[in-house]
Amino acid sequence: MQPRQSIIAIFSTFVQFDADRFSGWATESRLRRSIQTCLQHTPKETSEYFWALYWYKFWQLPETQSLAKQHLTAYLQEPCYWISQKTAASFVSTQYRLPDCFQVAIAQIDRVLKSFNPSQTSTLKNYASIIFGSVIRETLRQRQEIDICTDWGLLRKISQKRLHESLQNAVSLTEIPDYILAWNCFKTLYIPTKAANSRQLSRPDDTIWEAIAKAYNSQSNQPATAQTIEKWLLNAAKAVRNYLYPTSDSLNLAKGEDDTYELLDHLPATQQPSLIQEIIAQEEEQARNSQQAQIHQVLVEAIAQLAAQLQQILHLYYQKKLNQDSIAQKLDIKQYTVSRRLTKAKETLLKSVASWSRDTLHISLTSDILKAMSSLIEDWLQNYYDDSNTNSP
């Protein structure tokens, strides 16, 4: 990939793919005119960090949110591309390639902007890379599980809550109770043998289908045949796959057909100077970078002091990308033990950062602050183990 150099290009162009490869940068004309106008107003500002915060501030205003989001989506194309390339390479067995991972990640731009906090994170690019990587990994893990499950295996694994959510996008609300009842009868009466592969379950035989239909009809005012119930359950499995496995739509194109319309033309003139002053003040981040480096060191030392098995579990979960069941099998322990020890390790790290914050920064630790710390530690763990060769903050 050829990196973008000018501020105009950084905030107005989008990645183009040719098959699985980067092919070039596509310019969105409205965004290009928008950022050109801004540069004419403040020609001395040539820092991409400045303009990222500038548009982030405008994204927080309802009347300018759409335009600002498009500029920030353009801005985050490069970190999204590089983290997508890195993550796709680590999931070599998946059918999803670089462009798929890229679309999965860039679709989370709203999540990035809503959770980004300039006072807690060094740059928007760094923060977005963490979120993008986490989203892609979780999506690929989930999709790999879905890909290897038969419809019957998937229906036995899904929870009722997730099934209900899936059906809301696939059938009418009046049909959902029938589907849920049929699914409950299926789970109750189709009990595979212990030797059966829970992911590769075959279709129940006709005897079981008749039993399912009988159980369903005893609880419903509208009788259904075994064939109808089987059809419902296959539709339900399809709905679950579509819900957990959505088609990614590109966000790279601006909305609207009128290429002459500029939201920038309608920005309140009185807000621009105060926003710029605020952003300039936020550029003085040396103290914050120092604090982040110290927090990184606190967490590294806290991990080193964990019990050997806790360190091993963190390593397997975050660096080797194993799920809890795989870790349990590898360490010859129960899955719930893995879950508890993961929780314990994260709580230990949270206590270390909380103590450092209280003693060094004299922060009064509220529940909201602890919750924010916990979320940042989760992102830090993802980044730390992904980059374990360098362990950079």
C-alpha positions, 0 to 999 in steps of 0.5 A: 500500500502506498501511504497518503501524504497530504491532509486532503488525501488523508481525509477524502480518499478510500481504499480500493481493492482488486481481488484480495489486493490493494489497488489504489485510493479513490477520492470522494469529491465532496470530502475533498472540497470540504477539507480544502475549504477547512485548510483555506480557513486555517492554512497553518494547521498541517498536522493530521492529528489536529484534523482528526480531533477537529473532525472528532469534535464536529462528529459530536455535534448532531448537525455535522455528525454525518460529514465528520464521520465520513472524514474520519472514516477516510482518515482511518482507512490505513490503520484499518487496512494494516490491522485487517491484513495482519489479522487475516494472515493469522486466520489462514483457514478461514474463507475470509480474505483481506477485503472481507476483514477490512469491511468487517472492521470499518463497519465498526466506525461508530463503535470506535468514535463512541468509545474513543476518549482523547484524554485517555488514548494517545491517538484515534488511529491507535485506538481504532486499530485496537478496536478493529483488531478485536472486532475482526478476531471475534467475528472470524472466531464466531464465523469459523464456529458457524461454518463448521456447524451443521444446521442441527448442531447450530440449533443445539448450540444457540441460546434462546435469546440469540435465536429470538434476536435472529428471528426478529430479522427473518419472520413476523413477530406473530410467528416467533413464538411458534418457532421458539416452541418448535426449537424447544421441543427439538432440543428436548427430544433430539439428544445426541449420543456422547460419541456424536460430534456436537458441531456435526450433528445429522438430521434427526430420524423420522421417529424423532420428528414425529415425537417433536411434532407430538410435543409441539401440538400438545402445547400449541393451539395450531397443530403442525406436521413434522415436515412443517416443524422441520422447515421452521427449524431450517429457516431458524438456522438460516436466520441465525447464520444471517444474524451472526454472519451478516453481509458487510456493506461498504461505508466508503461512499457518501450518502446522497446524490447531490454532489454540490451539497456541502454540510460544511457550508452550514457549520455554525461560524461561531463554533470553529475558533473555540473548537480549534483552540480546544484541539490545539490545547489537546495536542500538548500530550507529552504528559499523557504519553508518559502516563500511558507508558507508566500504565503499560509498565504497571500491567507488564509487571502485574502479568509477570507476577501472576501465577504461571497457569494464569500467565499461560491462560492469557497467552493461549487466549490472547496470543494463540487465539484459542477459545476457552474449550480448547484451553481447557482441553490443552491444560486438562482442566474444566472450561468454567475453570478457564473462565474463572481464571481469566476473570481473576487475571483481569481483576488482578490487572485492574487492581494494579492499574487502579492502585497506580491511578489512585497513588500516582494521579490521585484519582477518586475511583468511581464505578464508571472509572473502574468500568472504563479501566476494565475496558481499556485493559481488555483492549491493552491485552489484545494489543499486547499479545498481538504485538508480543515480539516488541511489547510496545505501549 
